[in-house]
Amino acid sequence: MAAPTLGSPPASGSWVAAIAAVPSGKGYYVLRSDGQVSAFGVPPHGSLPGRLPPGVTATGISVDAATGGYWVVTSMGHVYAFDAPSLGSVHVRPGGWGQYPAAVGIAAAPRGKGYYVLRANGQVVSFDAPSYGNLAGRIHYGATAPIVATGIAVDPATGGYYLLTSVGDVYAFHAPWRGNPAGLGGPWANAQAAGISVAPDGKSYAVVEAGGAVATFGGSTRDHAIPTLPQGASVSGITFDPATGGLWEAIDFTPLDGYLNPLRAVRSLLPQEVDQGVDYCGSGPVYAIGSGLVLNTVNPGWPGGAFISLVLNTVNPGWPGGAFISYRLSGGPARGLVVYVAENVTPMVGVGEPVGPTTVLGWLHDSGTCLETGWADPSNPVERAAARAEYTGKNSTAYGLNFNALLDTLGARPGLVQPDGPPGPLAPSWPQW
């Protein structure tokens, strides 16, 4: 039996971060990155919009079976309690995702006896609940070929828990391991594993990838149709319906006047600092934000010579990896402005080529300097960022912060705001997000 459709939050707003069902099976809560909690079939208990510091996002929600309330965890590890007991928070040092692993999820222990907070490097911190181990030091959480912990789910039968990584590996702690989707192929090839949920009887668990495909392990195997997602949408979480045994998926779809999340298909996306633009590590395709025209591509070639680009220009020595792709937007609120995608990206477009939000600009490959994207200088878009005069080497610039806000609006996890800067203002005519 499929889970009933009870409603969805609006497509506008910050990105959808997580979903949590209530134990009674009467409904669920959907969490957005700004801390907004939407209730469907169940009573609301409060939200966080306007209460989070700049650069901090809500990343997980879990229901307290004892009170019916819920806990919301932020990227900096703070746990907010709504009609649930406040049991403690994780201290994440400023720097979050890159330098200091952010908190990425929370799971309530069985029968309302505490909760677990999961960090991006696989560390699990327990509060009024027994600790069974974690993945800290066991997965490669780093700039090159990163693997990121993406989900935690408690086994109601044993009280243990399962941890999911971005590459589809499932690890069991004081719970029976039943399999994982890593290496399954098909929709799972190079997919981002986005969420995990355990069946109410503890006999199986389900894993979902960003494209919506679900793999179930244990118990009776069930086929789950892959949902038809709007272009640019991705799945960010999954939860079992205790009443029917069906599943609910949380889908992030936050378009903006024809703009879509350009990083939606990057695997193991690891936000880094905001400087001239926004830095990210990971691997996979990088899309254009919206419709535009390619102005520049610079490609140093693929390491080892195994990749022949569609575009071969001179190496740009001003950017690590030598790549700098720029395109001028032809529509939307930033019409006429120029976007750049630089560093370790192999171009997949040519100068003068029209692009749109479904166009792959380039392929991000694993390297220590990763990716930088932001606003290029409209007057000299070949190889300069708009914030070049503001950048001191340590600060978040006004243009970098503005582009970071746009990415957050479109559904990409934002970069890390630096403690210094910005030293210069944003142009008065620049759009705000």
C-alpha positions as CSV (number, residue, x, y, z in Angstrom):
1,M,0.0,0.0,0.0
2,A,1.3,3.4,-0.9
3,A,1.6,6.2,1.6
4,P,-1.1,8.8,1.3
5,T,-0.4,12.2,-0.3
6,L,-0.9,14.8,2.4
7,G,0.6,17.9,0.9
8,S,3.9,19.6,0.0
9,P,5.5,22.9,0.9
10,P,5.5,25.6,-1.8
11,A,8.3,25.5,-4.4
12,S,9.5,29.0,-3.5
13,G,11.7,29.5,-0.5
14,S,15.0,28.0,0.8
15,W,15.9,24.4,-0.1
16,V,14.1,21.4,1.3
17,A,16.5,19.7,3.8
18,A,14.7,16.8,5.4
19,I,11.4,15.0,6.2
20,A,10.2,13.1,9.3
21,A,7.1,11.1,9.9
22,V,5.3,10.9,13.2
23,P,5.2,7.4,14.9
24,S,1.4,7.3,14.6
25,G,1.5,7.4,10.8
26,K,-0.8,10.4,10.7
27,G,1.5,12.7,8.9
28,Y,4.9,14.2,8.5
29,Y,7.0,17.4,8.9
30,V,9.1,18.9,6.1
31,L,12.1,21.1,7.0
32,R,13.6,23.8,4.9
33,S,17.2,25.1,5.2
34,D,16.1,28.4,6.8
35,G,14.4,26.4,9.6
36,Q,10.9,26.6,8.4
37,V,8.9,23.5,9.4
38,S,5.7,22.6,7.4
39,A,3.3,20.2,9.0
40,F,1.1,17.8,7.0
41,G,-1.6,15.8,8.8
42,V,-0.1,16.7,12.1
43,P,0.0,19.8,14.4
44,P,2.9,22.3,14.0
45,H,5.1,23.0,17.0
46,G,7.3,25.9,15.7
47,S,9.9,26.9,13.3
48,L,13.2,28.8,13.0
49,P,13.0,31.4,10.1
50,G,14.8,34.6,11.1
51,R,16.5,32.9,14.0
52,L,19.6,31.4,12.3
53,P,22.9,33.3,12.0
54,P,24.2,34.1,8.5
55,G,25.6,31.1,6.7
56,V,23.9,28.6,9.1
57,T,21.3,26.2,7.7
58,A,18.9,23.7,9.2
59,T,19.9,20.3,8.1
60,G,17.8,17.7,10.0
61,I,14.5,17.0,11.9
62,S,13.4,14.1,14.0
63,V,10.2,13.5,16.0
64,D,10.1,12.8,19.7
65,A,7.9,9.8,20.2
66,A,7.3,10.7,23.8
67,T,6.0,14.2,23.4
68,G,5.0,14.4,19.8
69,G,7.2,17.4,19.3
70,Y,10.4,17.5,17.3
71,W,14.1,18.5,17.3
72,V,15.7,20.5,14.5
73,V,19.5,20.5,14.1
74,T,21.5,23.1,12.2
75,S,24.8,22.9,10.3
76,M,26.6,24.4,13.3
77,G,25.3,21.6,15.5
78,H,22.7,23.5,17.5
79,V,19.7,21.4,18.4
80,Y,16.4,23.4,18.8
81,A,13.6,21.6,20.7
82,F,10.0,22.2,19.9
83,D,7.6,20.7,22.4
84,A,10.4,18.2,23.1
85,P,13.1,18.2,25.9
86,S,16.3,20.1,25.2
87,L,19.1,17.5,25.7
88,G,22.1,19.2,24.3
89,S,23.9,20.4,21.1
90,V,27.1,19.6,19.1
91,H,29.7,22.4,19.0
92,V,30.9,22.9,15.4
93,R,33.7,25.4,15.2
94,P,33.2,28.2,12.7
95,G,34.1,27.0,9.3
96,G,31.5,24.3,9.2
97,W,31.4,22.0,6.2
98,G,34.9,22.2,4.9
99,Q,37.3,22.8,7.8
100,Y,35.1,21.5,10.6
101,P,32.4,18.9,9.6
102,A,28.9,20.3,9.9
103,A,26.0,18.6,11.5
104,V,23.9,17.0,8.7
105,G,21.2,15.0,10.4
106,I,19.4,14.0,13.6
107,A,17.6,10.8,14.6
108,A,15.5,10.2,17.7
109,A,16.3,7.1,19.8
110,P,13.4,4.6,20.2
111,R,10.6,5.5,22.5
112,G,11.7,9.1,23.0
113,K,14.8,8.4,25.0
114,G,17.2,10.9,23.5
115,Y,18.7,11.5,20.0
116,Y,21.8,11.2,17.8
117,V,23.4,14.0,15.8
118,L,25.3,13.1,12.6
119,R,28.2,15.1,11.3
120,A,29.4,15.2,7.7
121,N,32.5,13.2,8.5
122,G,30.4,10.4,9.9
123,Q,30.8,11.2,13.6
124,V,27.8,10.5,15.7
125,V,27.2,12.4,19.0
126,S,24.6,10.9,21.3
127,F,22.4,12.7,23.8
128,D,20.7,10.7,26.5
129,A,21.0,7.6,24.2
130,P,23.7,4.9,24.1
131,S,26.5,5.3,21.7
132,Y,27.3,2.4,19.3
133,G,30.1,3.9,17.1
134,N,30.5,6.1,14.1
135,L,32.4,6.6,10.8
136,A,34.8,9.3,11.9
137,G,38.2,8.4,10.4
138,R,36.7,5.6,8.4
139,I,35.4,7.6,5.4
140,H,37.5,10.0,3.3
141,Y,36.1,13.4,4.3
142,G,38.4,15.7,2.5
143,A,38.8,18.0,-0.5
144,T,40.0,15.3,-3.0
145,A,37.4,12.6,-3.7
146,P,35.3,13.4,-0.7
147,I,32.8,11.1,0.8
148,V,30.1,12.7,3.0
149,A,27.8,11.2,5.5
150,T,24.3,12.0,4.4
151,G,21.8,10.2,6.6
152,I,21.2,8.4,10.0
153,A,18.3,6.2,10.8
154,V,17.6,4.3,14.1
155,D,16.6,0.6,14.1
156,P,13.5,0.3,16.3
157,A,14.1,-3.4,16.9
158,T,17.6,-3.1,18.3
159,G,18.0,0.5,19.2
160,G,21.1,0.7,17.0
161,Y,21.4,2.8,13.9
162,Y,22.4,2.9,10.3
163,L,24.6,5.6,8.6
164,L,24.5,6.4,4.9
165,T,27.2,8.0,2.9
166,S,27.0,10.0,-0.3
167,V,28.3,7.1,-2.4
168,G,25.6,4.7,-1.3
169,D,27.4,2.7,1.5
170,V,25.3,1.8,4.5
171,Y,27.0,1.0,7.8
172,A,25.2,-0.7,10.6
173,F,25.9,-0.1,14.3
174,H,24.2,-2.5,16.8
175,A,21.8,-3.3,14.0
176,P,21.6,-6.0,11.3
177,W,23.3,-5.0,8.0
178,R,21.0,-5.9,5.1
179,G,22.8,-4.5,2.1
180,N,23.4,-1.2,0.3
181,P,23.0,0.4,-3.1
182,A,26.7,1.1,-3.7
183,G,27.7,-0.5,-7.0
184,L,24.1,-1.3,-8.0
185,G,24.5,0.6,-11.3
186,G,21.5,1.9,-13.2
187,P,20.2,5.1,-11.5
188,W,22.7,4.5,-8.7
189,A,25.8,4.9,-10.9
190,N,27.5,8.1,-9.7
191,A,24.3,9.1,-7.9
192,Q,24.1,11.0,-4.7
193,A,22.7,8.9,-1.9
194,A,20.4,11.3,-0.1
195,G,18.5,9.6,2.7
196,I,17.8,6.4,4.6
197,S,14.8,5.3,6.7
198,V,14.0,2.1,8.6
199,A,10.7,0.3,8.4
200,P,8.6,0.5,11.6
201,D,9.1,-3.2,12.3
202,G,12.9,-2.9,11.8
203,K,13.0,-5.7,9.3
204,S,14.1,-3.5,6.3
205,Y,15.4,-0.1,5.4
206,A,15.1,2.0,2.3
207,V,17.7,4.3,0.7
208,V,16.9,7.0,-1.8
209,E,19.2,8.8,-4.3
210,A,18.8,12.4,-5.4
211,G,17.0,11.4,-8.6
212,G,14.3,9.6,-6.6
213,A,15.2,6.0,-7.1
214,V,14.7,3.9,-4.0
215,A,16.4,0.6,-3.0
216,T,14.9,-1.5,-0.2
217,F,17.0,-4.0,1.8
218,G,15.6,-6.8,4.0
219,G,12.1,-8.0,4.6
220,S,9.9,-8.4,1.5
221,T,11.4,-6.7,-1.5
222,R,9.1,-4.1,-2.9
223,D,9.4,-2.2,-6.2
224,H,9.2,1.5,-5.9
225,A,8.5,3.6,-9.0
226,I,11.0,6.4,-9.6
227,P,9.0,9.6,-9.4
228,T,9.0,12.0,-12.2
229,L,10.7,15.0,-10.9
230,P,10.5,18.5,-12.2
231,Q,13.6,19.6,-14.2
232,G,16.1,20.8,-11.7
233,A,14.5,19.0,-8.7
234,S,16.2,16.5,-6.4
235,V,15.2,14.3,-3.5
236,S,16.7,15.3,-0.2
237,G,15.1,12.8,2.2
238,I,12.9,9.8,2.8
239,T,10.7,8.4,5.6
240,F,8.5,5.3,6.1
241,D,4.8,5.8,6.7
242,P,4.2,3.7,9.9
243,A,0.6,3.3,9.0
244,T,0.9,1.8,5.5
245,G,4.5,0.8,5.2
246,G,4.8,3.1,2.2
247,L,7.3,5.8,1.8
248,W,7.3,9.6,1.6
249,E,10.1,11.4,-0.3
250,A,11.1,15.0,0.3
251,I,11.8,16.8,-3.0
252,D,13.7,20.0,-3.2
253,F,12.5,22.2,-6.1
254,T,13.2,25.9,-5.7
255,P,13.2,27.5,-9.2
256,L,13.6,31.3,-9.5
257,D,12.4,33.0,-12.7
258,G,13.9,30.3,-14.9
259,Y,17.0,29.7,-12.8
260,L,17.8,26.3,-11.4
261,N,20.3,24.8,-8.9
262,P,23.5,24.4,-11.0
263,L,25.1,22.0,-8.5
264,R,22.1,19.6,-8.2
265,A,23.9,16.6,-9.7
266,V,27.3,17.0,-8.0
267,R,28.1,13.9,-5.9
268,S,29.5,14.4,-2.4
269,L,29.0,18.1,-2.6
270,L,31.2,19.7,0.1
271,P,30.7,23.5,0.6
272,Q,33.9,25.5,1.2
273,E,34.6,29.2,1.8
274,V,32.9,32.2,0.3
275,D,35.6,34.5,-1.2
276,Q,35.4,36.1,-4.7
277,G,32.8,33.5,-5.4
278,V,31.8,30.2,-3.6
279,D,34.1,27.2,-3.4
280,Y,32.9,23.5,-3.5
281,C,34.4,20.1,-3.7
282,G,32.9,17.0,-5.2
283,S,32.5,15.5,-8.6
284,G,30.0,15.5,-11.4
285,P,28.2,17.9,-13.9
286,V,27.9,21.6,-13.3
287,Y,24.9,23.2,-15.1
288,A,24.2,26.7,-16.1
289,I,22.0,28.6,-13.8
290,G,19.7,29.9,-16.5
291,S,19.6,30.9,-20.2
292,G,22.7,32.7,-21.5
293,L,25.6,32.8,-23.9
294,V,29.1,31.3,-23.3
295,L,31.8,34.0,-23.4
296,N,34.9,32.1,-22.5
297,T,36.3,28.7,-21.8
298,V,39.8,27.8,-20.8
299,N,40.8,24.1,-20.5
300,P,44.2,22.7,-19.6
301,G,43.2,19.2,-20.6
302,W,42.4,16.2,-18.6
303,P,45.0,14.7,-16.2
304,G,46.8,11.9,-18.1
305,G,45.4,13.0,-21.4
306,A,42.4,10.6,-21.2
307,F,39.8,13.2,-21.9
308,I,39.5,15.2,-25.1
309,S,37.5,18.4,-24.5
310,L,35.1,19.9,-27.0
311,V,36.8,23.2,-26.5
312,L,40.6,23.6,-26.4
313,N,42.0,27.1,-25.5
314,T,45.0,28.3,-23.7
315,V,45.6,27.6,-20.1
316,N,44.5,30.3,-17.7
317,P,47.3,30.6,-15.1
318,G,45.3,32.8,-12.8
319,W,43.0,30.0,-11.6
320,P,44.1,26.7,-10.1
321,G,43.5,24.0,-12.7
322,G,43.5,26.6,-15.4
323,A,39.8,26.4,-16.3
324,F,37.5,29.5,-16.4
325,I,34.1,29.3,-18.0
326,S,32.0,32.4,-18.2
327,Y,28.5,33.0,-19.6
328,R,26.2,36.1,-19.8
329,L,22.7,35.5,-18.5
330,S,20.0,36.5,-21.0
331,G,17.0,36.3,-18.7
332,G,15.7,36.4,-15.1
333,P,16.5,38.9,-12.4
334,A,20.3,38.9,-13.2
335,R,19.8,39.4,-16.9
336,G,23.0,40.9,-18.4
337,L,25.3,39.7,-15.6
338,V,28.1,37.2,-16.1
339,V,28.6,34.0,-14.2
340,Y,31.9,32.1,-14.0
341,V,32.7,28.5,-13.2
342,A,36.5,28.1,-12.6
343,E,39.3,25.8,-11.4
344,N,39.1,22.0,-11.7
345,V,36.3,21.9,-14.3
346,T,36.6,20.4,-17.7
347,P,34.5,22.6,-20.2
348,M,31.8,20.9,-22.1
349,V,30.6,24.0,-24.0
350,G,32.1,26.3,-26.6
351,V,32.5,30.0,-26.9
352,G,29.4,31.5,-28.5
353,E,27.2,28.6,-27.6
354,P,23.8,29.3,-26.1
355,V,23.1,27.6,-22.8
356,G,20.2,27.0,-20.4
357,P,19.5,25.5,-17.0
358,T,19.7,22.0,-18.5
359,T,23.1,22.6,-20.1
360,V,26.1,21.0,-18.6
361,L,28.8,23.7,-18.6
362,G,31.6,21.4,-17.4
363,W,32.5,18.4,-15.4
364,L,33.9,18.9,-11.9
365,H,36.6,16.4,-11.2
366,D,38.2,15.6,-7.8
367,S,41.2,17.8,-7.0
368,G,42.5,19.6,-4.0
369,T,41.5,23.1,-5.2
370,C,37.9,21.9,-6.2
371,L,35.6,24.4,-7.8
372,E,34.9,28.2,-7.6
373,T,31.8,29.8,-9.0
374,G,30.5,33.4,-8.8
375,W,29.9,36.7,-10.6
376,A,32.5,37.6,-13.3
377,D,33.4,41.1,-14.1
378,P,30.8,42.2,-16.7
379,S,33.3,44.6,-18.3
380,N,36.0,42.0,-18.6
381,P,34.4,38.6,-18.3
382,V,37.2,36.6,-19.9
383,E,39.0,35.7,-16.6
384,R,38.2,38.1,-13.8
385,A,35.8,37.8,-10.9
386,A,33.6,40.9,-10.1
387,A,35.1,41.0,-6.6
388,R,38.7,41.0,-7.6
389,A,39.3,44.5,-6.0
390,E,37.6,43.5,-2.8
391,Y,39.4,40.3,-2.2
392,T,42.3,40.3,0.3
393,G,42.9,36.5,0.3
394,K,41.0,35.8,3.5
395,N,37.6,37.5,3.3
396,S,34.1,36.9,2.0
397,T,33.4,39.6,-0.5
398,A,30.1,41.4,-1.2
399,Y,29.8,39.7,-4.6
400,G,30.7,36.3,-3.2
401,L,28.1,36.6,-0.5
402,N,25.5,37.7,-3.1
403,F,26.2,34.7,-5.3
404,N,26.1,32.5,-2.2
405,A,22.7,33.8,-1.4
406,L,21.5,33.0,-4.9
407,L,22.8,29.4,-4.7
408,D,21.1,28.9,-1.4
409,T,17.8,30.2,-2.9
410,L,18.1,27.8,-5.7
411,G,18.8,24.8,-3.5
412,A,22.5,24.4,-3.3
413,R,24.0,24.1,0.2
414,P,25.6,27.5,0.8
415,G,29.3,28.1,1.3
416,L,31.1,29.1,4.4
417,V,31.0,32.8,5.3
418,Q,34.5,33.9,6.4
419,P,35.0,36.1,9.5
420,D,36.7,38.9,7.5
421,G,35.1,41.3,5.0
422,P,33.6,42.3,2.8
423,P,35.9,45.4,2.3
424,G,33.9,46.8,-0.6
425,P,30.2,47.4,-1.4
426,L,28.0,45.6,-3.9
427,A,27.0,47.6,-7.0
428,P,23.8,49.4,-6.2
429,S,22.0,47.9,-9.2
430,W,22.9,44.4,-8.3
431,P,20.0,42.0,-7.7
432,Q,19.4,40.8,-4.1
433,W,18.2,37.3,-3.1
